[in-house]
Amino acid sequence: LRPAPGNGKMVPHPSTRAAMTFSPIDIASFVGFLVLVFAVSLAASRRKKVATEDYFLAGRELRWWLIGISLIASNISTEHFVGLAGRGYALGLAIASYEWMAAVTMVVVALFFLPKFLRAGIFTMPEYLEYRYDAAARSIMAFFMMLAYVFVALATVLYSGALALEAVIGLDVITGIWIIGALSGLYVTYGGLRAVVWTELIQGPALLLGALLVFVLSLNAIGGWGEFTTLSAGKLHTVLPWNDPEMPWLAVFVGGLWIPNLFYWGLNQFITQRALAARSLADGQRGTLFAAAIKVSIPFLIVMPGIMAVHLYPDLIKTPDQAYPVLIRELVPPGLLGIMLAALFGAVLSTFESLLNSAATIFSLDIYQRHWRPSAEPAQLLRVGRWATLVLFLVGCLWAPIVGRAGSVFQYIQMFWGFISPGIVAAFVVGMVSPRTPPLAAKGAMLLGIPVYGLLLWFLPGVAFLHHMAITFLVVVAYMWIVTALRPLAAARVLPVKEGLSLEPARHAGLLGGLVVAAVAVLYLYFW
């Protein structure tokens, strides 16, 4: 044993904990969790009609509580437990802006974006661009999303998950990547979105409870809330100078942070697919607002333990991304370690399976059906979707080790999404507020955003990439307005209306959204 910083309590010495193995209870809880996930997946998927809508959108039958839990389970993965906690370890609480401003963004999506998408009855986000602009705009977005899902999203989830397993139980990273990929790929290939969301109903609460356990254990080890705030005073500021190289306040409140947030929560198939599968607009809005309320708690559960790790185990943590896995290994007692690892493993599975299903949906509907087989039958689309899932899983596993060379997992994700997110956000937002904007403007914006953002990264490397995103967004919006002024549409495009879906908004949705925004504002003021 050795004394912990802050309160002198005796905690296991690193060399002792590093040699620990699973107890029988740990093994039983971990295996039991995997068995439960697979059982639920099979039960949710069997005896369902073979239809495109059922496989890709769970038959549009999802209730609000299932949507909310699924959104959180899909979003929170080891890129959070590893990447976000790692940035908390290195940067401090300012990184929580990604979570708290995401909650505010989800309110905007629920109240303003979601009604438009559900009214059109779309399966995918690129499909909306075809209705608003043309088929080429849809294809450009679909192509970009496929590349980003495989080489950014899928790869980072696999790598960060394998990194966590290595830190906690010593499993080789490459082996961990293939185990995670294979387990996720199997039941997503079989069950589609229905299997994903029902297993996330188990994985979501498990990962939140596991995160709460680590937070409580870390807080106890450091000596309580008062000791934590005293030791970490320099890292508990949410507002950093406007020219900070990573989280400048200008980007957080009025600038570049809104671009990835609007893209991720409103236009990203991986996330919006749950809301698109809602049985009504009211369910979609309530589910999104429910997820926003949960999102407010994430900095306490993930970022703050990363900050505590600075004081608890500075000698054990070689890179910031190791902070949270080291906390699990050092603090979680035998008997609970299996449960915590099951929660962590579940977080990886839920996000990876969601990404696989969304990528397969885009490939099947936006690429295969749109360009190769317009008359494809539902059964054929299902076969293509399943084969696409398997291929995507293999490519993601092969690319995942490359992520380890990029440094911080969280920075890798955020920075590389910046190549496509400003142009896509501009295409959607300008198209919604300007009915005469022509297809040329949207296609040019999505293509122009890549070189503009790349040049900013090249010539202004010392400037926060969030500022790069904001500048890129302003450039492509200016381009769209110029094209609109020179070549406006003769008449506004008429979007389709989905039959049989209740488009009545949720009662008190504005009030619920206002409460989420107020909670975020109070937290910013408290940790200013």
Disulfide bonds with the S-S distance in Angstrom:
none
